[in-house]
Amino acid sequence: KAYVYLPQIEKENTLRQLASGFLERVFDGALDEYLVHALGSRKVSKDELEVLEEMIAAARSKNAHRTARKKKGKSP
């Protein structure tokens, strides 16, 4: 009889939780310090840099949207 095992938590959620816990425990939540060490530890490919730039742009946009909502007196 064969058994099929399925994860109870999706891979992305698991990776997000692990990364968040690592960031908090090792770098006391300082994302900039983590990135300095991570990016300095090896050569970063052009594709990886493009992904990082897209993520930064998305984070800036999200933060700008939150700031605009707060100025209008709305909660996020």
C-alpha positions, 0 to 999 in steps of 0.5 A: 500500500502506497502512502501520499504525504502532502505538506500542511504548510505551503513552501512559500509560507514556510520559507517566509516564516523561517526567514523572518525568524532568522532575521529577528534572531540573528540580526535583531530585525535589521533587514539592512544589516542582513542584506549587507552580509548576504549580498557581500557573501557571494557574487550576485547575478544580474537576474538576482539584482533585477529581482531585488530591484523589483522587490525594492520598487514594490516595497517603496510603492506599498510604503507610499500607499500606506503613508498616503492612507495614514495622511487621509486618516484611514487605517491600512 
